[in-house]
């Protein structure tokens, strides 16, 4: 039977794609401000490949007792988001009093280039940080920011001029989540794919008052034309989580995966055609999905910290098969990731397991079986970054560790307490960022740049 709605969707997409490609051909070349030309950018959440792994290959040396050399530091506002780096420009999204601010500065020198601000009255439901939860996304001459109340902006990379903005909360009727908007969008071809999570009309003022009884309106995931901001497609009744979309290519097929509030959704990023939805969420009202899935070939790993733990699926067009899942009846789970994303390397997953500070542990888990290879209590939730055979672990209280990747044991090479050495304040919840040999770390109110490249001596 001929499906008129699908035909119209395809025609609309092709038209928007044609207009966008015509625009892209006229895009100006953005000057490269780097002095180091051998490294790579970190233009979006979790880096150029969206998995927390840096492609840079410089040798890694053990640190001095004071840690890697500090290049610069600067005060920043309220926020939980990490910076992003593109062509020698650093972008940081934070809040100063009643203004949400995107700052663009020289990534190697800290020199401010421009700022963009807009008013905000966001208040965290539980009294946490009132700043943005997401990081900027850079795509050629455009940078995108997604605020805690769902305001989406597209700005000019060179001067911060506004190109377009959308209030997704109003347009799609989003019922405020526990901790505001915390999912960073992603770019695929001419599309900006955003987790929105709109709902049918309700009298409840937020998720907590609704006691979880909110029904989606088909705008769980929305793809916008990245040039104009026009809606290209919207799919799923799933509500929003704090995980971000990830992209992958498997068997020459392009995929997008979104770990929403209630399930993992696998779909075609260009058309929005859904292949599967895999329910994965604890029954607790306050439970959240915040850790990004990890894709390895045609398998995908998901994890949460509120009760159900982890699972690995084999996925394929129109379906999936469960390889393993943590048992609900078993108290000890293979991995329980809160807001950190696991790093995969050669068949093993490395992450910080635990919902709370006390009882959290660093772990290595075999991807195909869920077998725990090693587990070390650390009592400090951490985020990982991979670089050339090593993990850089950043703890929420400022413990920075250099770890040799080893599935047999926790192999710590260097360790430094940043809170003591540099006066950093809790929480350090944003994952570390690496670009052109520089390591960027943010604490509650500071952003620091360290040099990881080998010393000349």
C-alpha positions in Angstrom: 0.0 0.0 0.0 1.3 3.5 -0.9 2.3 5.4 2.2 1.7 9.1 1.5 3.2 10.3 4.8 6.5 8.5 4.2 6.6 9.8 0.6 6.1 13.4 1.8 8.8 12.9 4.4 11.3 11.7 1.9 10.5 14.5 -0.5 10.9 17.1 2.3 14.2 15.6 3.3 15.6 15.6 -0.2 14.5 19.2 -0.7 16.1 20.3 2.6 19.2 18.3 1.7 19.5 20.0 -1.7 19.2 23.4 -0.2 21.7 22.6 2.6 24.3 21.2 0.2 23.9 24.3 -2.0 24.7 26.4 1.1 27.6 24.3 2.2 29.3 24.8 -1.1 29.5 28.5 -0.3 30.8 28.1 3.2 33.9 30.1 4.0 37.0 28.3 5.1 37.6 28.8 8.8 41.2 29.9 9.6 43.2 27.4 11.6 44.6 29.1 14.8 46.6 26.1 16.0 50.4 26.2 16.3 50.5 22.5 16.6 49.3 20.9 13.4 49.8 17.2 14.0 47.0 16.5 16.5 43.2 16.3 16.1 40.2 18.4 17.1 37.7 17.4 19.8 34.6 19.1 18.2 31.8 17.4 20.1 30.9 15.3 23.2 33.4 12.5 23.8 35.6 13.5 20.9 35.8 13.1 17.1 34.5 9.5 17.2 32.0 10.0 20.1 33.6 7.2 22.2 36.0 9.0 24.4 39.0 7.8 22.4 41.6 10.2 21.0 43.2 9.3 17.6 46.5 11.0 18.6 49.6 8.8 18.8 52.3 10.8 20.6 54.3 8.9 23.2 52.9 9.0 26.8 55.4 9.7 29.6 54.9 9.2 33.3 54.0 12.4 35.1 56.0 14.3 37.7 54.7 14.3 41.2 52.9 17.6 40.4 51.3 16.1 37.3 51.5 17.2 33.7 52.7 20.8 33.0 50.0 23.4 33.4 49.8 25.8 30.4 46.9 28.0 31.5 43.8 28.2 33.7 40.8 30.5 33.8 37.6 31.0 35.8 34.4 29.8 34.4 30.7 29.9 35.4 28.2 27.3 36.4 28.0 24.3 34.2 28.6 20.5 33.9 29.6 20.4 30.3 33.1 19.8 28.9 34.7 22.2 26.4 35.0 21.4 22.7 38.0 22.2 20.4 38.0 23.0 16.7 40.8 24.6 14.6 42.5 26.1 17.6 39.3 27.5 19.1 38.0 26.3 22.5 34.2 26.6 23.2 32.9 26.5 26.7 29.1 26.8 27.6 28.4 28.0 31.1 26.2 30.3 33.2 27.0 33.7 34.8 24.3 34.9 37.1 21.1 35.0 34.9 22.9 34.7 31.6 23.8 31.5 29.7 27.1 32.2 27.9 29.1 30.5 25.1 32.7 31.7 25.1 35.2 31.2 22.3 38.9 31.5 23.0 42.2 30.4 21.6 42.6 26.9 22.8 46.4 27.1 23.2 46.6 30.6 24.7 43.3 31.3 26.5 42.8 34.5 24.6 39.1 35.4 24.4 37.8 35.8 20.9 34.1 36.4 21.4 31.1 35.6 23.7 27.4 35.0 23.1 24.8 35.3 25.9 21.1 34.8 26.4 18.9 35.2 29.5 18.0 32.1 31.5 16.0 31.4 34.7 16.6 27.7 34.9 16.6 26.3 38.4 17.6 22.7 39.2 14.8 20.7 40.8 17.2 19.2 43.5 19.3 22.3 44.1 22.3 21.3 42.0 24.2 23.4 39.5 21.9 25.8 37.5 24.1 25.9 34.4 24.2 24.0 31.1 24.6 20.3 31.1 25.7 19.8 27.5 28.8 20.8 25.6 29.0 22.8 22.3 29.0 21.0 18.9 31.2 22.5 16.2 30.5 21.8 12.5 32.7 23.8 10.1 31.5 27.4 10.4 28.7 26.7 12.9 28.6 25.9 16.6 25.4 24.6 18.4 24.5 24.9 22.0 21.6 23.2 23.8 20.6 24.8 27.1 19.1 23.2 30.3 15.6 24.5 29.4 15.8 23.2 25.8 16.8 26.3 24.0 18.7 25.3 20.9 21.0 27.9 19.2 23.0 27.8 16.0 25.9 30.4 16.0 28.6 31.6 13.7 32.0 30.1 14.7 34.0 33.2 13.7 32.0 35.9 15.7 29.2 34.2 17.6 26.5 35.8 15.4 23.1 34.1 15.8 21.9 32.1 12.8 18.8 30.5 14.3 17.3 29.4 17.6 14.5 27.0 18.7 12.7 26.6 22.0 12.3 22.8 21.8 10.5 22.7 25.2 7.7 25.0 24.0 7.6 23.7 20.4 7.4 20.0 21.4 5.8 20.4 24.9 8.6 18.9 27.0 7.7 18.2 30.6 10.8 19.3 32.7 13.1 16.5 33.6 14.8 15.9 37.0 18.0 17.7 36.0 17.1 19.7 32.9 18.3 19.0 29.4 21.5 16.9 29.5 21.8 15.3 26.1 24.3 16.8 23.6 23.0 16.7 20.0 25.1 15.2 17.1 25.7 16.1 13.5 25.0 13.5 10.7 25.4 14.9 7.2 23.0 17.8 6.9 21.1 17.0 10.1 21.4 18.0 13.7 19.9 15.0 15.7 18.5 16.1 19.1 17.0 14.2 22.0 13.9 16.3 22.8 11.3 14.0 24.5 8.1 15.9 24.0 4.9 14.8 25.7 1.1 14.9 25.4 -0.6 17.7 27.4 -0.5 17.1 31.2 -1.3 19.1 34.4 1.9 18.1 36.0 4.6 20.8 36.1 7.5 18.3 36.0 8.4 14.7 35.9 8.5 14.3 39.6 5.0 15.7 40.1 3.7 13.4 37.3 5.3 10.4 39.2 6.5 9.1 35.8 3.0 9.1 34.2 3.9 11.1 31.1 3.1 10.0 27.6 5.3 10.9 24.7 4.0 12.7 21.6 6.3 11.3 18.9 9.1 13.8 19.4 11.5 11.8 21.5 14.1 12.3 18.8 14.0 15.2 16.4 16.3 15.8 13.4 16.7 19.4 12.3 18.2 20.8 9.2 21.5 22.0 10.6 21.5 25.1 8.3 18.0 26.4 8.7 16.7 24.7 11.9 13.7 23.3 10.1 12.3 20.0 11.3 13.2 17.1 9.0 11.7 14.3 11.0 10.6 13.4 14.5 10.3 9.8 15.9 9.5 7.7 19.0 7.3 8.4 22.1 10.3 7.9 24.4 11.1 10.7 26.8 14.5 12.3 27.2 17.4 10.9 29.2 20.9 12.4 29.8 22.7 10.2 27.4 23.7 11.6 24.0 23.1 10.1 20.5 26.0 8.2 18.9 26.7 7.3 15.3 28.2 4.1 13.8 28.7 2.3 10.5 28.2 -1.5 10.5 28.2 -3.7 7.4 28.1 -0.5 5.3 24.9 0.6 7.0 24.8 3.9 8.9 23.2 3.8 12.4 22.2 6.2 15.2 21.6 5.0 18.7 19.8 6.9 21.4 19.7 5.6 25.0 16.4 7.4 26.0 14.8 7.5 29.4 13.2 4.1 28.9 15.0 2.2 26.2 17.8 2.0 23.6 16.5 3.1 20.2 18.3 2.1 17.0 17.4 3.9 13.8 18.6 5.2 10.4 20.0 8.7 11.1 19.1 10.1 7.7 15.5 8.9 7.4 14.5 8.4 11.0 13.3 4.8 10.3 13.4 2.9 13.6 14.9 -0.6 13.6 14.4 -1.5 17.2 13.7 -0.3 20.7 15.2 -2.3 23.6 13.6 -1.5 27.0 16.3 -0.8 29.7 15.5 1.3 32.7 15.1 0.6 36.4 11.7 0.9 38.0 12.7 3.6 40.5 11.0 6.9 39.7 14.3 8.8 40.1 16.3 6.5 37.9 18.0 8.0 34.9 19.9 6.7 31.8 23.0 9.0 31.5 25.8 6.8 30.1 26.3 6.7 26.3 26.1 3.3 24.7 29.3 1.7 23.3 29.2 0.2 19.8 31.7 -2.4 18.7 31.1 -3.9 15.3 27.4 -5.1 15.4 27.2 -5.3 19.2 26.2 -2.5 21.5 26.6 -2.1 25.3 24.3 -0.1 27.6 24.6 0.5 31.3 22.9 2.4 34.1 23.6 2.7 37.9 20.1 2.6 39.5 19.4 -1.2 39.6 19.3 -3.1 36.3 22.9 -2.7 35.4 24.2 -3.5 31.9 23.4 -5.4 28.8 25.0 -6.2 25.4 23.0 -6.7 22.2 23.8 -7.9 18.7 21.9 -5.6 16.4 20.8 -5.8 12.8 18.2 -4.1 10.5 14.8 -4.5 12.1 15.9 -6.2 15.2 18.4 -7.4 17.9 19.5 -10.4 19.9 20.5 -10.2 23.6 24.0 -11.5 24.1 24.0 -11.0 27.9 22.2 -8.9 30.6 22.8 -8.4 34.3 20.2 -10.4 36.2 17.6 -8.4 38.1 17.8 -10.9 41.0 21.5 -10.5 41.3 22.7 -7.7 43.5 26.2 -7.5 42.1 26.1 -6.4 38.5 28.9 -6.6 35.9 28.9 -2.8 35.4 26.7 0.0 36.7 27.7 3.3 34.9 26.2 6.5 36.3 27.2 9.4 34.1 30.5 8.1 32.7 30.8 6.2 29.4 32.8 3.0 29.2 35.9 2.9 27.0 36.2 -0.2 24.7 39.6 -1.6 23.8 40.3 -5.0 22.2 37.3 -6.8 23.5 37.2 -5.2 27.0 35.2 -2.4 28.6 36.8 0.0 31.1 34.6 2.2 33.3 33.7 3.4 36.8 30.9 1.3 38.3 28.6 2.7 41.0 25.8 5.1 41.5 27.3 6.8 44.6 30.7 8.0 45.5 31.0 5.4 48.3 31.3 1.9 46.9 32.2 3.0 43.4 35.0 1.0 41.6 37.1 1.0 38.5 36.4 -2.1 36.5 37.3 -4.1 33.4 34.6 -6.2 31.9 34.8 -8.6 29.0 32.4 -7.3 26.3 31.1 -10.6 24.9 30.5 -12.3 28.3 30.0 -9.7 31.0 32.8 -11.3 33.0 34.4 -8.9 35.5 38.2 -9.2 34.8 39.2 -6.9 37.7 37.5 -4.5 40.0 39.3 -1.9 42.3 37.3 0.1 44.9 38.1 3.8 44.5 35.2 5.6 46.3 35.3 8.4 43.7 33.3 8.3 40.5 35.5 8.9 37.5 35.5 9.5 33.8 37.9 8.0 31.3 39.7 9.2 28.2 41.7 6.8 26.0 45.0 7.9 24.3 47.5 5.6 22.6 47.3 2.6 24.9 46.5 4.5 28.1 43.5 5.6 30.0 43.3 9.1 31.7 41.0 8.8 34.7 39.5 12.0 36.2 37.9 11.6 39.6 35.1 13.8 40.8 37.3 15.0 43.7 40.3 15.8 41.5 42.3 12.6 41.4 43.9 12.4 37.9 45.5 9.0 37.0 47.4 7.7 34.0 46.5 4.0 33.6 48.1 1.5 31.2 45.3 -0.4 29.5 45.5 -3.9 30.8 42.6 -6.4 31.1 44.5 -8.5 33.7 45.0 -5.8 36.4 44.6 -2.1 37.2 48.0 -0.8 36.1 48.4 2.8 37.4 51.4 4.6 36.0 51.0 8.1 37.5 48.7 9.8 39.9 48.2 13.4 41.0 45.6 15.1 43.2 44.5 18.2 41.3 42.4 19.5 44.2 45.6 19.8 46.3 48.0 20.8 43.5 45.7 23.4 41.8 42.9 24.1 44.3 40.1 22.6 42.1 36.7 22.2 43.7 34.3 19.3 43.5 32.6 18.2 41.3 34.8 17.3 38.4 32.1 15.5 36.5 32.9 16.5 33.0 35.0 14.0 31.0 38.5 15.2 30.2 39.2 16.5 26.6 42.3 16.0 24.5 43.3 18.0 21.4 46.7 18.5 19.8 48.5 17.1 22.9 46.7 19.4 25.3 44.5 18.0 28.1 41.6 20.2 29.2 39.9 19.6 32.6 37.1 21.5 34.2 36.1 21.7 37.8 33.3 23.5 39.5 34.5 26.9 38.6 37.8 26.6 36.7 39.0 25.3 33.3 42.7 24.2 33.0 44.9 23.3 30.1 47.8 20.8 30.6 50.5 19.7 28.1 50.7 15.9 27.7 53.3 15.9 24.9 56.8 14.5 25.8 59.1 16.9 27.4 62.1 18.1 25.3 64.4 16.9 28.1 
